[in-house]
């Protein structure tokens, strides 16, 4: 094993989650008494960073400061408000490095208002970016990073600039393009890993109501993506690779685990975090071996299945020792 940890640089959003749990969503003009309200820390960037940290160490390692074989660095911005200090301490408690998180004077930390339907576990989210949209278009990718992980809750120009920086430095680049918007061709060229759900796959590929995931994946691979992963909720996960397609092989499915769903918040972020840890370890240790995509997806599926069985965002993300006992 390398004496140096594998480094994951998560360049993304940090939001405070204002979560209301309700039997159903009120209709227009209706006032409805909810079941509960809570305040937590989230944002797709921070959630995925926490998932990377928790799924690469035990809770005891984080509590004692014991090093893991994976170092996770959060890069982004918060405001100088009442949320910032607690947010950074929470990330550090999970074992994250937060030197790359700027506290911006006179700005507000991003906020996500989340409504969870308790009957189905489905959520609806309204996002106010705050300090996230003040992250500057500069090089945010550390030279020693093995993996750079992106989402779309920062300004698009910041994401695209740093994806290019990562590729130019030979860093394994992963993007979970949410919230989804069509991306320019340059975003896909040389992209190592694209992780999307059904809706995102349709928006980004331009294929409405897709009937063949092979068709959708082929579009992304033609644009330059090496590994395409499409999460399909209860149906499982579809994946296709540049190599498989060049051999005229169809994409493959990894089935979902059947569990009782309490809250789907952060399930996708947990999947991405677990997958990114697998990529980082492979990058650090591979010595030319092929990446085992199916095994990484199976592991990520299992992590996400634990997340949906708990309420909350970051609080529902499992530690690696919970994975061992599940």
Beta strands, then each sheet from edge to edge (+ up, - down):
strand 1: 6-11
strand 2: 15-22
strand 3: 36-42
strand 4: 70-79
strand 5: 97-104
strand 6: 110-117
strand 7: 123-128
strand 8: 147-150
strand 9: 172-175
strand 10: 193-197
strand 11: 227-231
strand 12: 237-241
strand 13: 252-254
sheet 1: 5+ 4+ 1+ 8+ 9+ 10+ 11+ 12- 13+
sheet 2: 3+ 2- 6- 7+
end
